[in-house]
Amino acid sequence: MAGFVNNLLILLLLFQNICLGFRSPLSVFKRYKDITTSLSSECLGSDQPVISFGLSDFALDIRMPGVTPKQSDTYLCMSIPLPVDDEAYVVDFKPHASMDTVHHMLLFGCNEPSSAENYWDCDEGTCKDKSNILYAWARNAPPTRLPKGVGFRVGGETGSRYFVLQVHYGDVSAFRDKHKDCSGVTLHLTHQKQPLIAGMYLMMSVNTVIPPGEKVVDADIACHYKRSPMHLFAYRVHTHRLGKVVSGYRVRNGQWTLIGRQSPQLPQAFYPVEYPVDVSYNDILAARCVFTGEGRTTETHIGGTANDEMCNFYIMYYMEAKHAVSYMTCTQNANPEMFRNIPNEANIPIPVKSDVLKTMHGHHEETKDSDTSYLLQQAKKEEAEILDQDFHIEEAVEWPGLDLKLGQVSGLALDPENNLVVFHRGDHLWDENSFDSKFVYQQRGLGPIEQNTILVLNPSNAKLLHSTGKSLFYLPHGLSVDKNGNYWVTDVALHQVFKLGASDKEPLLILGVALQPGSDKNHFCQPTDVAVDPITGSIYVSDGYCNSRIIQFSPNGLYVMQWGEETSLGRARPGQFHIPHSLALISDLSQLCVADRENGRIQCFRLETGEFTKEIKHKAFGRELFAVSYVPGGLLFAVNGMPYPGEAESVQGFVMNFSTGEIIDTFIPLRKSFEMPHDIVASEDRTVFVGDVHAKAVWKFASAEKMEHRSVKKAGIEVQETKESETIVEARLKNKPESTDPLKNTDKHLVQEASSTGVSFVLITTLLIIPVVVLLAILVFIRWRKTTVYGGNSDGEHKLDSSSGRILGRLRGKGSGGINLGNFFASHKGYSRKGFDRLSTEGSDQEKDEDDGTDSEEECSASPLPPAPSSS
């Protein structure tokens, strides 16, 4: 009985420690120390990087691991993982740096550092994914202080899992004694939820050009603020050598309120906002950088090298936790005219003493820039990453989704888990008999589609994960998914827009009147697509084939406003549509882009006003542009239609720079051919899906580097597989006629499926069997040998058993607690818990008749007008 009680007490103590481990950072210290490289003994305090202040608070010491820079203006980076898996908050910073050796330090938060080394040259970058500046220290500059109750959110489902420290060593003469540097910063973190969450707002010019010899050049940035209120408490300015002064303002009702003003030639740390400034919905944030081109003989552009320029104004803010956004950007000038009224102080350079300039820029003409690595990853990810000349995407030929049996594919989207969502028409077709001259659906007798019209597929292997939408729709068209995973769809036969929950059989919201076309506030006429603002919840509908307008509704479906009109004779003017066919919502810039199909162009508008902002039109588009998709970071994807007889433009996909409209890349499939690509959707990792309404197929495309070195993970074994040879084979076969025998097609599909899964299975099985066979062979041989020589068991046999027992014991050890799968997946390079909260809103329409190759779906236009284009 006493033994039972003792065992029970021990179990209770273990259970208590486990429970405390979920809240105490001490529970992960051992794991943390195991993966942390020991630092130099000269680094005081670095032997205990995590210090507990109790159950909820702890300190994290982030230090350079004893480095000795060899030359001046060296930038070194190191990373350290957040030592807890659950959500935490950074509430204070304590720098450890000497002005004699360190020029400045920057601390970033991200999920994947650029290197796994102990430390590395920052020219390789800071982070592979999006990074946020959390802290900046510069000599002769005040330290960053967070207001009480404010914290940077890290860890958990959405926060950063790594800290990356960047240290700029200006003058290395202090290292003549070869001592090792351990500069860094100590963070104070807490598990206690903070009522206010800190974040960063970056204002950045991306297209400024400074003419040579020009005395004064202004770079202006302005954006309408469309989020919950935020409070500004610190700012930072940044340019290269030509910058004279940078100023930032909040503009409200025409009144300019200074956020901060500073010379970019002074220490580039975060300076406190002198007087509290709050920013509310519909305020404007504005910034101006003043440059001079004197001393230059050529034009200077925005870029990351010392000979380029930058114009950045960083704002550190806090918001209520329930509305918090950790990072926002502004890269445009929404209202150039307003800068006529900018306060004169913004135009007056701040004088800087020559000795300070020398201290700032060091002793080398080719000084590296403190923000080069940050801009090349952060700003370029936001705007200029798309200028990478090596960027190219091609078909993922191993993806089996092309062989799915689908109806006419009208819409594609990605859900918050990044799964592919397909909207198709089952056994219904849109043909010349579908509508009368007044756009009333004529095939109601067929009833609604009896198949599930919404399919959710695994984007990697096309496996069906979920399906819905049975007996609801007649002619599906547009599809998007909101940040909560709800499906928003349009039906051109019903003339309606629907909101459906992922697991709901009945719609949560219906807009429009069933089977009744119209053009007032309560009716649609063949609506083509729908988009939902992830911030405000506002609903935008493109309407459509027989109307030429965009309609905005409130989150609960109340009419707000509309804009657009029919295209007039001659060249189409801004705001005129000839089938607004697909929508792409650019929430980070508060814009909505529309694929103006029959005008062969993309038009973009301000969300809040419907005001026209830009047109993107290229000869390569041809006469029709079907669908458009936007990826945060500045990439725009689109697909066009088949060329008219006698025209040379081919049907293909396009990748564009959103800021400039420039075409960066085009792409076509290797298997089959585009016939009428109807919708396109892209993810932030440059994976692209295209749905074809006529081919009844979905293609997958990916960046070339991903295709060349993709990781295949099965049975816990990672195999690096090069797809180059497979791609070449498919390219050689693409011109061969396809078999018309359905049995042969089925066999081909089975062979392809076997080739993609069988090789990995055989490889894995072989790797597992070989050591077992070898071990058994050794056992049999030794047993035979001993029996032959000694005539029975021997010590040698017992030794063998003992040895094999040790091997098997080690194997069992690995299987029973040796590997922490939770930690393995949480820290694995390819693992992410973050879904795509952005909206995917692209639809398209119009297909050609399977029998004669002509347009099969009548374009919706009034009968007295000339023959309308096809519709699908």
Buried (B, 14 or more C-beta within 10 A) or exposed (E): EEEEEEEEEEEEEEEEEEEEEEEBBBBBBEBBBEEBEEBBEEBEBBEEBBBEEEEBBBBBBBBBBBBBBEEBBBBBBBBBBBBBBBBBBBBBBEBBBEEEBBBBBBBBBBBBBBBEBBBBBBEBBBBBBBBBBBBBBBBEBEBBEBBEEBBBBBBBEBBBBBBBBBBBBBBBEBBEEEEBBBBBBBBBBBBEEBEBBBBBBBBBBBBBEBEEEBEEBBBBBBBBBBBBBBBBBBBBBBBBBBBBBBBBBBBBEEEBBBBBBBBBBBBBBBBBBEEEBEBEEEBBBBBBBBBBBEEBEEEBEBBBEBEBBBBBBBBBBBBEBEEBBBBBBBBBBBBEEBBEEBBEEBBEEBEBEEEBEEBBBBEEEEBBBBBBBBBBBBBBBBBBBBBEEEBBBBBBBBBBBBBBEBBBBBBBBBBBBBBBBBBBBBEBBBBEEBBEEEBBBEBEEBEBBEBBBBBBBBBBEBEEBBBBBBEBBBBBBBBBBBBEBBBBBBBBBBBBBBBBBBEEEEBEBBBBBEBBBBBEEEBBBBBBBBBBBBBBBBBBBBBBBBBBBBBBBEEEEEEEEBBBEEBEEEEBEEBBBBBBBBBBBBBBBBBBBBBBBBBBBBBBBBBBEBBBBBBBBBEBBBBBBBBBBBBBBBBBBBBBBBBEEEEEBBBBBBBBBBBBBBBBBBBBBBBBEBBBBBBBBBBBEBBBBBBBBBBBBBBBBBBBEBBEEBEBEEEEEEBEBEBEEBBEEBBEEBEEEEEEEEEEEEEBBEEBBEEBBEEBEEBBEEEEEEEEEEEEEEBEEBBEEBEEEEEEEBEBBEEBEEEEEEEEEEEEEEEEEEEEEEEEEEBEEEEEEBBBEBBBBBBBBBBBBEEEEEBBBBBBBEEEEEEBBBBB
